[in-house]
Structure formats: C-alpha cells, structure tokens
Amino acid sequence: MNLNLDVRNASPADRGLVASIITLAFANDPLWSHAMARPDERTEHHREFWLVFVDGALRYPWTRLAGGGEATSIWIPPGGSEMTADQEEHLAGLAGEYLGPAASDYLDLLARFAGHRHGPARARSRTDRRRGSPGLS
C-alpha cells in the first residue's frame, strides 16, 4: 500500500477548495459550530466565514494541499497575522449579517484567541476596531 501523498503549496486559485476542506473539518466542531450557529440552524454561511481566514492565510506561502484536496494545512508565520484589517472588517460584517445579535459573542471569541497569540493589547484593539472605534490598529 502506497501511503505517499503529493503535497503542494496552495495558490489563490485553490481558495475555494481549501475553504471547503476547512468548512467540513470544523462543521461539527464543538466550539466553532456553536460560535457560528444561527437560530434557524442553517450552516451554509460557515464557508463564507472560513474563506476570509483562507484568504488571509494565502498571503503567506505556507498553505498546503495534499493529493487531490484530501487535506490541507494552514500556517501563519511568527509575526504574521491571520488576516488584514480589511479582511477583519469583512468578517465582522459577515458576522453581523449572518449571526445577528450573536455576532458580538463570535467577535469576542476571536478577540480572545487573538489575545492569546498577540497579548491583551492586540486583542483589545481588534475588538474595538470591529466595534467601530477609530484609530486603533
């Protein structure tokens, strides 16, 4: 049995495939499926959310695809960011559109993760920027 998979760098043309893999991988995740839950229990918006993360990751050359799309990996380098400020704003808009009143809980969760990676000041600035406070990076 051959266990070797061809692995290659993902390109922007692969963004949909990478997002589909990530969407399926986290579809039943106890944290993210709950964080992105809608009252009507629809889930098609999850792919749009993950696309923003994939687009952010594709700015770096370390998103990989295995075989014909059986698996993917995303790595953000030290000092890198998951997404640009514009992408963060886009994600906040998606959260408001699809999650309604639960959007603030979702964005707060993201800020807590960012705080773990970047320290409390960075987490606060991301949360404040998403809430529309000017002048924060």
Secondary structure, 3 states (H helix, E strand, C coil): CCCCCCEEECCHHHHHHHHHHHHHHCCCCCCHHHHCCCCCCCCCHHHHHHHHHHHHHCCCCCEEEECCCCEEEECCCCCCCCCCHHHHHHHHHHHHHHHHHHHHHHHHHHHHHHHHHHCHHHHHHHHHHHCCCCCCC
